[in-house]
Amino acid sequence: MESNKILENIIYFKQFITKSGVREKLSYMKIFPEFEAFYTQIKLESEDDRPAWITTCLTLAKGFEENLLSMLDIDEILFRLIEDSLFNSFLYKIDSHEISLNDIASVPAILKAWGAPNENKLLNNVLTQESSMKYRICGFRTSPLTDSKLTHLRLLLLDEGYVKHQPKNQDVSLVVYPTLIEFDFEKNLAHIRIKDIENIASEIEEVRTVKGRVSNALDFISKLSPAIKLSEFTNFRESLFLIEEALLVDKRDQAEQLVKQFNTNIQSFADLVIDTFNPPTSNELLSPFEYISSAVLSIVSTTIENSELGDIVGIRFRNHREDSDYKYAEIHIVDRDFKCISSNELYWINLPILKSERKVEHLKIGKSFESGFAVFTLDFSLDTANIRLLKRSSHPDEEIQRQPSDQKYLDVIQFIYPFMKIKN
């Protein structure tokens, strides 16, 4: 492929290309040390004020032209940049598969049967036509083939054709929208990872919407042979409740132990309320004792040190009025100052409802891992588990490095996995 065609195809990946990102990947791969000098030269020679991503694309094409980068090098850079960008993920259970995990020698044949190339060839698979509903495998990762067992298999899919991308008040540009599918055979998890979908100019639902793209990926997986069968995490709302419990139960215990010394007083006052007003009784309603206890709890909670409050900064849960997913009242608590919801009286006042329902629709968490600080949301969406690592947040500590990465994503999975072992 000629360098001008290389440049044209690299530009299709504009949403993933930054100077700092490319420089980081080159440093990790220990190739093209001339990048900075070439970048500076191209920038000085340009007559117009180009965006940095365009200069970066020109620099990569120049490296190829000077035989300092191969096509496979550029494909590898793009693959790694994409891995560090696709953070809207939907999880599924691997119910069964036809892959012999102990037969490492069969992996190339399996990939070939699925239509994967012999090597990662992203640049060769950008088609000069508008995207349809079809995907093609353009790259892959496997667990090291020197191991005795296949544990992970990651597929990078591209639309068969470009996507029209038009942000507000900007011209249409042509880009690719990759989809990353990973089969984790150790955990029996399948991941479908996509980029946040914004400003796609297409009439095709499978191209322009999250639901359509995930559905299209599931259809792609369903047609693989050797086959892999998946199912949704239909009980993920219960899993989110268990995560909330794990992160906040110690904080709650501190406050609840303080409230217990007032139980006699609370009971006396509750009895007085019942005698005076004769409120209705129902299994769906909190008792006067519970209402009054939660009010006292919200006051006591203000005495807990902020450093002991926890990592959850947003939660959404429902109080079902009837045995139906469509008849409910919704409670949404989020702290814009990035404090834990256990610092907010709304959490404590509504805690009895949460403990009664034992289901959560949404959590927003800011948590430190070995790979760094990650801000992420957990949702029950499209009838399964949905994880999103956030690029931006309102965290007041500007020193915290919260840029998402593939390793942070894997750390989040490792964190939530123990809470997902729930039978449907």
Disulfide bonds with the S-S distance in Angstrom:
none
